[in-house]
Amino acid sequence: MTSSAEQARGEHTDTAQASAERARKTAEGLSYLSGFGNQHSTEAVPGALPTGRNSPQRAPLGLYAEQLSGSAFTEPRAHNRRSWLYRIRPSAAHPRFVRTGNGTVRTAPFTEADPDPNRLRWNPLPEPAPGTDFLAGLWTLGGNGDAAQRAGMAIHLYAANAPMTRVFSDADGELLVVPERGGLLLRTELGLLRAEPGHVALIPRGVRFRVEPLTAGTTARGYVCENYGSPFVLPDLGPIGANGLANPRDFLAPVAAYEETAGPVEVVNKFCGNLWKATYDHSPLDVVAWHGNHVPYVYDLHRFNVIGSISYDHPDPSIFTVLTSPSDTPGLAGVDFVVFAPRWLVGEDTFRPPYFHRNVMSEYMGLVEGAYDAKAEGFVPGGGSLHNMMSAHGPDQETFDRASAAELKPQKIDDGLAFMFETRWPVTLTPQARDADHLQDGYDDVWRGLRQAGGPGGSPRGHSGP
Ligand SMILES: [Fe+2]
């Protein structure tokens, strides 16, 4: 006999499967606009986008013109971000928002746990309960700064097995989504994006969206960097020149797409750390045309042009920066998004894996696929490690022994895709991350077997005695 709960779960699975199939077919047919930071223009209906002005007396097709600002009106042109949206109803047409539960989402300032100098590592999130959507499956590990001051960042993971029917927006920051398992269809106000494992998707501050897993019957999983600070930009290239690292044309923004649906739609707004909800009588994803540069985008990390040493030594990992959120100090990022992509290692007389180091910045690392070349085991896709400010880390013993003895012929590292959120301030955990069952015990032990220099029990040559 089937219980009502099992029946409900079965019905839910059918719905989720049908939705995933629709999402997959939709995602296959998507087209995009190319170029990071471009002033894009797009219309889902011919003639919907006004020409020559932003706010005509009567916008085409009777649409409402609305500006969405991602920067203060007066910020310098090079930093200014805004898009003009032409929509079926103005965003102002909504009922009152009321508080709703924050679930497992937390926001800076993070003050509930003691900042921890220890090296920490987690296994992947546990499987979510049936019917968990992206927002319900969003789980905050920790972060820094203060969302209300628009400074700092939060590290989240997600595990979802159901499409969102509600719509979400984050007033606290932009969201850099890093899928690790299962593709996502992101239905945003500005159009649709497909993000597979190996891609990243960015949702700008305040842009509304819904997430649907592309694969039925499985859990979509990944990481999210919530950046409270200045929006991510491409890093300057300096002597590298005009090309390299992440190339601007590989960043893809959506073309306009809209929903014209009646009926209740729950809209959730994250504002200064709390979730607020309102039930609209229409979908707010009703933008028929838009132009501007405050846009969501996707980027395929496999397109990253990896630059490294062709003589000796391992460059500092900043050479792998995809996106950076600048602070008020030149060169000091609120947060950098860094990728360790497939690459050749050719350095002569060089310890080729990442070296031992202590860093004034704080590093959260995740793994999208395969393995990472500084850790032989224990760092798994969907898991993550935190090496907080000034904590000592580097290759584990097995990696050190192997790399120290390796024959230094050219070697292709192509069995993994790891990334790092590197941030200027220490990361304080949430209690749920500090106390999680999936926090590994004994991470320190990966460095325990490293021998004293000079051999077991010995001293370095030339430094014997007191
Ligand atoms: Fe590091």
Boltz pocket constraint, residues with backbone or C-beta under 6 A from the ligand:
constraints:
  - pocket:
      binder: B
      contacts: [[A, 357], [A, 359], [A, 363], [A, 387], [A, 393]]
      max_distance: 6.0
